[in-house]
Amino acid sequence: VGSMLVQMATLCGAKPVVAVVGASHKVETCEALGADVVVDKSRGGDWWAEVRAAAPEGFAAVFDANGVATLSDSYEALARTG
């Protein structure tokens, strides 16, 4: 699902396209598919800070395939008109 979303967002001209992955081996794939920023949450730390840094004003759209665990934070990452 995530790799398809990266490709679709890239083809639509979305900027920035930020991919959050749960395993290090997925980073290179996301970069090759067109992600501007790839955040590897398996490294630990505050990965949401990395996501927010990619779009300080917020995102126009957020596609969260993780579900309830991250949905609230995803909404907070939206821009005012997102």
N, C-alpha and C positions, 0 to 999 in steps of 0.2 A: 504494500500500500504506500509506504513512504517513498520508495523510488519512483513510483508513478506520479505522486504528488510533486516531487522535485522536478520531474520532466515537464509536467503540465504547467507548473508555475513559471518555469524558465521559458517555455514556448509562448506563454501569455505575456511575457515581459515584466513579470513581477520583480520588484527590487526592494530590499534584498531577499533572496531565497535562502532561508536558514533551515538547515536540517539538524534535528537532534537525534542522535543514534545511541543505542544502548550497548554497543560493542565496537571496539577499536577497528575491527576488520571491515566495518561498513563505511568508515570515513572516506577512504579513497574512492569507493563506488559513488558516493553522493557528490563528491567533487567532480568526478568524471561526468556525472549526469547534469551538472550545471549549478549545483548549490554554491552560493557566494560564501557562505559560512557554514561550517559543520561543527557542531558541539557534541563531544563524546561524553555523555553523562556517566559512563562506566569508570571514568577517571575520578569520580567523586567531586567534592567541592560544590560551590554554588554555581551550577550550570545555568540557572535562570539569569544570573548576572551576565554571563556570556551572551545569552540570547538577547537580553535587553540592550546590551552594548551595541549589538548589530543594528538596532533600530531604536535609537533613544526617544523618538517621537511616537513609537508604537508601530504596530503592523496593520496594514490594510485588511489582512485576512490571516487567520490562524487555523490550521488543520491539525487537530490533536487526535492521534490514533491511540493514545494511551488510556483515554477514558477518564473516569471520575477522579482518579488520583491527581491529575494535573489540570483538569478542566478549569478550575477557578483561576489558577495562575495564567492559563492561556487567555482567558477573558481579560485579565488585567494587562496583558501584553498588547492588547489591541489599541490602535490609535483611536482618538476621539470619534472619528468618523468610520472606524473599521467595523 
